Structure formats: C-alpha cells, structure tokens
Amino acid sequence: MIEARSLTKVYSGKAAVDGIDFQVKPGVVTGFLGPNGAGKSTTMRMILGLDLPTSGTVTVGGRGYQGRVWPLHEVGALLDARAVHPGRSAYNHLHSLAAANGIARKRVDEVLEMVGLASVARKRAGGFSLGMYQRLGIAGALLGDPGTLLFDEPVNGLDPEGIIWIRTLMRSLAAEGRTVLVSSHLMSEMALTADHLLVIGRGRMIADMPMSELIARDSGDRVEVRSADLQSMAADLRDAGAEVTLEPGGTLRVAGLESRKIGELAAARGHVLYQLRDVTASLEEAYFRLTGESVEYRAAVPVAS
Amino acid sequence: MNAQAGTVPRRGTSLDSRLRATARSEWIKFRSVRSSPLALVAAALIVVVGAWLLGVGNRDSAAASPDSGAAFDPVFTVFQAIELAQLFIAALGVTTVTGEYASGLIRGTFLATPQRAQVLAIKALVFTVAVWACCTAMSYQAFFLGQAALSPAKHAGIGDPGVLTAVFGAGLYLTLIGLLGMFIGVLVRSTSAALISLFGLLVVLPIAFIEIPGKITKNLAEYLPDAGEQAFQLLHTGSYTLGPWQGLGVLAGYVAAAAVTAFALIVRRDA
C-alpha cells in the first residue's frame, strides 16, 4: 500500500505536485496517467525518497522510504531505464545493486533470465537498445522480490512482444498480491493493463477511480443507430426530444435518449433497424475530457481532426 | 505485503552488515568500468616512465658543478611527472561520482541505499584504499627506477633523511587529489564543470599566484592545494616554507572543506 497525504512539491515557487492525496492498493494494477509535466515522475520520486516533499507525507507500507535499511526487498522501481553506466555490463550493474541489499548473485542470474537478457548479461550496457534498457530496469526492480513495484513508462521502446510481456508481468505481479503502480502516457496501454486509475493534471489529482467506472462515467448517454430510412428516423427521434447528428457512413448519433427508448420508438413507428448500440467512451475520450483543462504545454496550432 | 520475500535471503539489521553491503556494492561499481583501471594505469605509466626519463635527462645536471649539486633535489627531480599524473587521478575521482549523476544511476544507488551520507563515505573509502594502494606502489617503483636512471650522478637512497617520507607522501598526495576531485564532483554534479574547477585549482591558480608580483600572493601561494607537492620534495627552497607534512595538511584541509560541503549537500538535495 502506498499512501500520500497532502503531498506537495514546489520547485522555484511553482507547485509541481499540489497537495494530492491517494492510496495505491495491493492486488491490482494502478495506472498513473497524466500529460507531460503533470507531476507523475515527481510524485514517484517522492514516494521513493529521492525528492523530499515540500509539505505532506507519502509512505510505502506505512513507512517512509528514507529510513529503510534493505529497501529493495520491499520496494522495486523502474524510473529511468537509461540510468545505467554505459561501460558496465548488465550483470555487474545488477550485481552492484544486489550487493547493496545483501541479495545473492543467484538472484541476479534469475532476474536476467526472467527479462530475457541472460545471453547479453556480460555485454556493456552502452550497446543496448531502449527495449533492452527497459528489460534491464525491470530486472533491477524485481531483484529483491519486493511487495511494492513502481514503473515509470515501462513500455517505452519495447517491441509489441515486449509490450505484451510487461503487461502480463504487471498483471501477474498484482495477482500475487503485490502493490503495482504504473505511469504511462499511453492510454490504450493503460486501458489494457490497469484496474484502477489515478489521473493527475497540473499537479492535482483529477480522478481516482476504477478504470471501468471512469470509462462508464463518460459513456451511456450516446447511442449509434443505423436504419433503413435515416431522414425520417432522425425526424422521429428529434420529435421525441433527442439530439441527433448524421455521421458519415449512414449512422445516426443520438444523445438524450436511452437505447431502450429508441428501440421502442422504432418499433412503434415501423422503422427497420440495422444497428442499435450504446457508445462506450474510450479511455482516450474520458481522459481528454478530464485533462482538457490541465494540459500545461499546449500547441498553439490546433490539431487537425 | 511482501508476498514473495522468502525466495531472497535477507541480511541482518546491524549497521555493520549494512556498511559491508554498501562497501561491496561500491567496490563492484569501481572495478566494473574500464575507466577506473585505465586512469590508474595511465597515471602509473606517467609517473614510472616519467621518473626514468627525468632521471636519464637530469643525469648531467646532477653530476655538474658541486655548487649546483647542493641545490639539486634527486627525489623531486624524478617525481615531477606526478604534476601531470595528478590530473588523471583527479579525473578518476571526479568521474567516480559524476558518472553516476550523468547517467542517472545515482538514483538507483540511493534506491538501494537511502543512507546517502553512508554511500558517499563508503564510496570515498573504497576509492581511498584502491587509489592509495596503487599510487603508493607506483611511487616506490618510480623512486627506484628514477634513482637508478640518475646514478652514477648524485642520487638518493631510500634510507636517506626525508626520502621515505617523500616516497610515501607522493602516494598520499595523489590520493588526496583524487578525493578532492570526488568531493568537487559531488558539489557540481557535472564532469566538465568539476574538471575545469580542478584544473583551475591545481594548475591555473599556482601559476597565476607566481606571476602576480607582490609578497601577499607569494605568501598565499603556499596555501593553495598544490602545497601538497611539498610532500615529495627533499629541498623546501624558494619562497616555500612549508615542510612535507604541513604541505599535505594544507591539501587535506581543502579536501576536508570540500567533503563537509559535499556531505551537507548530498543529504539535503533532491536526487
């Protein structure tokens, strides 16, 4: 369990993290979502005792990070995968971390095997691809077999096979009862991986809810209708008080009327329906609705839609 | 919470086992990059080969008139290459810490060992032991090779007054220079900025103080970090009045000041 209370970090007068409260519970994958500069990495560094909060507290398993004697046994983290001396081999990099926490060499070989780097373990890390760095970073997080894991953008640079691998890994780590916090700007990836979402924007917590609830919150009030006679169907729907737009491809997008009511109306007026479907908002849509106000660096030129 | 802890053996909670784990980790880091042995080998080559070349080159002046022979320092003559080698040792001290800051590895180090002051203290200790052992060995090598190259002209034996101190002091001097580099590296966190600061302190300032006329600069020049060079000289002539140990003491003072600042910063600063 990770717990933050009124967590605040001010950099030269500007609040990067502005009094946020949250809990990350064990047994589920918690996604940490937000635009660039929202405060995700700062929050993670404060959880890990690297940055000191300006005010407020954050604990892992009820204790702060800084007082821990053998922290890797309790908390594992992947922050910046490239944070490896380029001249050091993958094995020696992990061995130095393991030695600092009394972890046996055997475990170094184990995690290298787990992440698929055993064959390049003795090669200098400087020649690694970004995907290999990510795997090495994940191996480092797993070294102490910790109950709490933090991953900052773990799928960056991974190939499709690697992405599926890390997704499966995170889900299985959570299924074993561990606390898993994953930050990402890839919303589609979050939708597939996370059970619970923390959405942050401009240093403030915008949403803290189960993934399904977040998506449901922005759905349900829109229905897609395809029918034989679009014009008269649209007219009848408008008469019933709905807002109707004709989409390209011969689909009506209806707001303000439930799908059940639309079906009943179609039957009463003798319309032939080809399709009647509740529109589920994608995580993208829900996310943009939430963070629309809180993007710090917005392009001056609107993105063509 | 710790679902799978059983598969990884844990260490005790005593300070002793914690310190030993940090030392093991820092030693693995020190020896597992090429730059550390390379810098030591480069410094050793400069000092040892330099001693031989300087010995051969100064054989004539050492054997010259008895008058100049009196002012001839056979130890410092063959140890002058240390002034060049010190830059390699300083750079090794710098990169031992700035390498971690540049790559971001310092965060990984602090994640494994949140006791930051302990990390820095152990890092300095590992560095001191490794560099001091190598530099003392190279200074003995350089002394014997250099004196052999000087002979049959005036040369020194290891048992002559002050010679053992000078040979031992040369190793200490280089180690202190390396530590100065390490602590300045912590202060500025950038390889280039640290190297420039050191170059200024060790090379530019001493020359500047000699060039600027006046008694004040002459007196102050004695208290620059390179006062430590008195350690490997037999004759403390010219404007210098400090002996070998006082000279090393001045340098150690700079190292201590840099260390105090480095410890204060590394504990408070965001990593």
Interface residues (C-beta under 8 A of the other chain):
Chain A: M1 P26 R45 L48 G49 L50 D51 L52 G61 Y65 Q66 G67 R68 V69 W70 P71 L72 H73 E74 V75 A77 L79 D80 R82 A83 V84 H85 P86 G87 R88 S89 N92 H95 S96 L97 A99 A100 N101 G102 I103 A104 R107 G140 G144 D145 P146 G147 T148 E176 G177 R178 T179
Chain B: M1 N2 A3 Q4 A5 T7 V8 P9 R10 R11 T13 S17 R18 A21 T22 R24 S25 E26 I28 K29 S32 V33 R34 S35 G99 E100 S103 G104 L105 R107 G108 T109 F110 L111 A112 T113 P114 R268 D270 A271
